[in-house]
Every structure is written in structure tokens, then in C-alpha cells.
């Protein structure tokens, strides 16, 4: 994970920058080929790791903001403005990551459902050919014997 220069450096924290997830990216691994579960697990692991890193960084920012507030030092209070902006940016990033994860789950679930339906239809098509309609008397003849 990449970290910025330290708490409050003015740069938003971007753990794993460039690792933005989209539903389409996860769905590609959920084809009938069977690799979907592993791909989804990999995406989850990566995303939750990124979220965890951002939240840990936010904890450090909040501690620094609290210390600056307690000391009531003019420089520290001025610095809190930048720290709070960074904190807000990080929170928005976490919200985006959770939104991407939600979309990924929805896409993966839909792909799995479609794949299962297609497999069931193919299996049903293989077992049963076109059926011949029975005549009304066919069942009665067997019962009389």
C-alpha cells in the first residue's frame, strides 16, 4: 500500500492507488469457467485491505486533530483545517470503495444466477428431447391389463 508523507501532509491518503473496482471488472471472473469465486475473493481481500489502511490512517489523523484541539495552539488549530479536509477526502474514498464492492457483489450474483440458469436449461435440453403428446386412452390401456 502506498502511504502519503505522514499524517496531515496535505495529500489525500491513497492506499493502493489505481485499484478502483468496478462491477464489470469483477464480473469478468465470474464466467462459467469457474474462476469467479477466486477472483471475487481476491477483489474482496484487496478492497478490504485498502479500506483498512485508509481507516487506520484516519485514526492517526483524528488523534492529531484532537491533540491540536487540546493544546489550542494557533498553528495546530490552523493545521486542523487541512487535516479535517484530508479526513473528509478519505471518508469519501471509503464510501466509494464500499459502493464499488456492492456493485461487484450484485454483478457477480447476477452472473452466477445467469450461468446457473443457462446450465440448468442446457441440462434439461440434453435429457429431454421433443415430447410426443399422449393420447387420452394411453393410460387406460395400461391399467386394464
ZIPEQUI-V947887 format. One record per backbone hydrogen bond with DSSP energy under -1.0 kcal/mol. NH is the residue of the N-H (numbers start at 1). CO is the residue of the C=O. Records with the same first field share a line. If there is no record, write none. Layout:
NH=CO ; CO
This chain:
9=6
17=14
19=16
26=22
27=23
28=24
29=26
30=27
34=31
39=35
40=36
41=37
42=38
43=39
44=40
45=41
46=42
47=43
48=44
49=45
50=46
51=47
52=48
53=49
54=50
55=51
56=52
57=53
58=54
59=55
60=56
61=57
62=58
63=59
64=60
65=61
66=62
67=63
68=64
69=65
70=66
71=67
72=68
77=73
78=74
79=75
80=76
83=79
84=80
85=81
86=82
87=83
88=84
89=85
90=86
91=87
92=88
93=89
94=90
95=91
96=92
97=93
98=94
99=95
100=96
101=97
102=98
103=99
104=100
105=101
106=102
107=103
108=104
109=105
110=106
111=107
112=108
113=109
114=110
115=111
116=112
117=113
118=114
119=115
120=116
121=117
122=118
123=119
124=120
125=121
126=122
127=123
128=124
138=135
141=137
143=139
144=140
